[in-house]
C-alpha cells in the first residue's frame, strides 16, 4: 500500500460551565415569551433530541441574555482563543511535538468571526514558526472538522514529510436568541453545545529515520455539494448576532445520498461497502443518525460513539466529528487494518467524508 497521511493524536476540551437538558429547559421556560401550551410543546422538542448535557462558556443564568453583535464577538474571541490554545497544546504534547514542528495549521469555526483569524492568535500564543502555513475555515459549519482533516490530507500528500495541526472551536451558546421563536432557532437551542477539538497529522514519509507512527491513516477524501440546497442549513447574521437557518429537509437530503456517497468513497480504494467496519459520524441530530443507520444497514453498536457524544455534549458543530474520532481512538479498539468512514454535514448542503484505516 502506498504511504498515507496519519492522524497520530487527537484532543478535546470543553468550557467550565455545563447544564443538563432539564436545567436548560427550566431556564428557557423563564425566557421564552410563549403561552403555557406552546411552551410545553417546545419543551417536548428538547426531550426528543437525545441530548442530556451540554457545556457553555458562560453559566446557565446568562443563557440567552440580549447582547449586541460587538459584545457577542468579544466573548467569542476571548473564549475561542483560550479553548483553542488549550486543545492545541494538549494535542501537540500528546504527539510528542512542539508548535515549531508544525508546517500547516488549519482552524475551523463558524460560530464567530475573527480577523486576524484564530490560527494567527494561536501562532503567537504557542510559538509556531513565522513561516508556518495557515488555513482558516470559517463557513463550512458542522462539516468544518471533517473538511479540515481532508485539507490536511491533501497538503500531506503533496508534502509527505510535513506535519499538520487541525483545531476546531465552536461556541454556539453565544448565539442563542431568546426572541427568535422560529422552529430553526428552537431546534438549534435544543441541540448545540460549546467545545473544541484538535488533531495532529503527519505525512507518510519521515526524513529523520524515526519509526512509523501508529494511529489512523487517511486514505481518501470525498466532498459533495447537494444541488439547490442552499436554503437548508446555515446562519443569518443580524444586528444581535447569528440566527439559525435549519430546514426540516436536512435529514431527508442526507438520507437520499449517504449510501451512494459511502460506496463511491470506498470504491476509490477498490473496497465494497461491506469492507467498512467503523463509522465516525457527525452527530448532527437524532434523526440524522437514525437515517444513516437505516441507509447503511448499521447496528446501534456501530454508531454508539456518535450517540454518546450527542448525549454528553450536544452538537458542537465542526468540533463534533473530532470528538467522535477521539472517542474511537481512545475508547474503541478496532482490529488492525480495519477500514472506517468519517463523515460530517454542513451548509451548502454539503458533506465531507474521509476513508480511514486503523494502523
Secondary structure, 3 states (H helix, E strand, C coil): CCCCCEEEEEEEECCCEEEEHHHHHHHHHCCCCCCHHHHHHHHHHHHCCCCCEEEECCCHHHCCCCCCHHHHHHHHHHHHHHHHHHHHHHHHHHCCCCHHHCCEEEEECCCCCCCCCHHHHHHHHHCCCCCCEEEEECCCHHHHHHHHHHHHHHHHHHCCCCEEEEEEEECHHHHCCCCCCCHHHHHHHHHECCEEEEEEEECCCCCCCCCCCCCEEEEEEEEEECCCCHHHEEEEEECCEEEEEECCCHHHHHHHHHHHHHHHHHHCCCCCHHHEEEEEECCCCHHHHHHHHHHHCCCHHHHHHHHHHHHHHCECHHHHHHHHHHHHHHHCCCCCCCEEEEEEEECCCEEEEEEEEEC
